[in-house]
Amino acid sequence: MEKTITEFVRISGEKVDLVVLRNDTKSVSLYTKWVNDTRFTNYIGKCGQTTSFEQMYNWANSEKTDEEQFWSIVEKDTRILLGICSCKLKKGDKTARLYILIGETSKWRKGYGTETILLMNKFAFEELNAHRIEINLHFDNKAALNCFLNAGYIECGRLHEAAYYNGQYKDVVILEILKRNWMNKKLMELNNKADNRKDNDNDELLIEYKIRDIDNEDKLNDEYIAEMQTVQKVQEVKEEPKKEESEEDKKSDTKEKKEKINHKHKKATITKKSIDNQEEKDNNTEKETSKEESTEETIKE
């Protein structure tokens, strides 16, 4: 009898949700398809191996240990199964190891892998209190390498010719991210968001952030929580409400405007009259001058 799909969302993101591992027949069929695809088997240590449906079904329905968490990756809007992922914490040195497989090839290069990494980082550091996260990737798995580098991981070592497939030995790259580096990256992102908000006149929220490097490992627990609570404090920007103009104010403004217009009109009229008077004076002066000249000429004669 086919099991019903358990859709308990463990970690929610913008594009994907990490849900309790699906163990129904349809989902197990997809798992079986993915782990037998040569595009994946080379990178997950199963080169030359075949995994049956029964093996995958038993694995999906077996009881999992507390040390390793398994989830199904589903597309948020369509609920399509995209892949599987896991996080295993080594309690001694508090190092978490991730495993991510986006098996639905039609959904590649859409940012689902990167978001899954970011969600798992948050889970490992905040819920498991991991000190560092480590991932081993084959050097020629360029897509996965780019996803982890974009998520803040750095290369910390390399196992030369440690993997063998397709008749060749390949290097295995070791990537890591420390909790304090992840914390500061998150705080810088929050700070950038605050700057963007301040540049937006329409946004009514401003956020105050404080960025500082935390090198002391003893401060990575309670102090980080307190720090995040401090930097994420949201303050409302209180704009003074515009005063509504009363009818009297409106009438007063209208009267003022009319007076200004009348004043300008009177000024223009006075100026025009002055110009006309000046022209008349000039004309009279010219007439008198010409009259005097004609009188002088008559006397001479």
Secondary structure as GFF3:
##gff-version 3
##sequence-region A 1 301
A	DSSP	beta_strand	9	12	.	.	.	ID=ss1
A	DSSP	beta_strand	16	20	.	.	.	ID=ss2
A	DSSP	alpha_helix	25	35	.	.	.	ID=ss3
A	DSSP	alpha_helix	38	41	.	.	.	ID=ss4
A	DSSP	alpha_helix	53	61	.	.	.	ID=ss5
A	DSSP	beta_strand	68	75	.	.	.	ID=ss6
A	DSSP	beta_strand	81	90	.	.	.	ID=ss7
A	DSSP	beta_strand	95	102	.	.	.	ID=ss8
A	DSSP	three_ten_helix	105	107	.	.	.	ID=ss9
A	DSSP	alpha_helix	112	122	.	.	.	ID=ss10
A	DSSP	pi_helix	123	127	.	.	.	ID=ss11
A	DSSP	beta_strand	132	138	.	.	.	ID=ss12
A	DSSP	alpha_helix	142	150	.	.	.	ID=ss13
A	DSSP	beta_strand	154	165	.	.	.	ID=ss14
A	DSSP	beta_strand	168	178	.	.	.	ID=ss15
A	DSSP	alpha_helix	179	199	.	.	.	ID=ss16
A	DSSP	beta_strand	205	207	.	.	.	ID=ss17
A	DSSP	three_ten_helix	217	219	.	.	.	ID=ss18
A	DSSP	alpha_helix	222	231	.	.	.	ID=ss19
A	DSSP	beta_strand	234	236	.	.	.	ID=ss20
A	DSSP	alpha_helix	247	300	.	.	.	ID=ss21
###
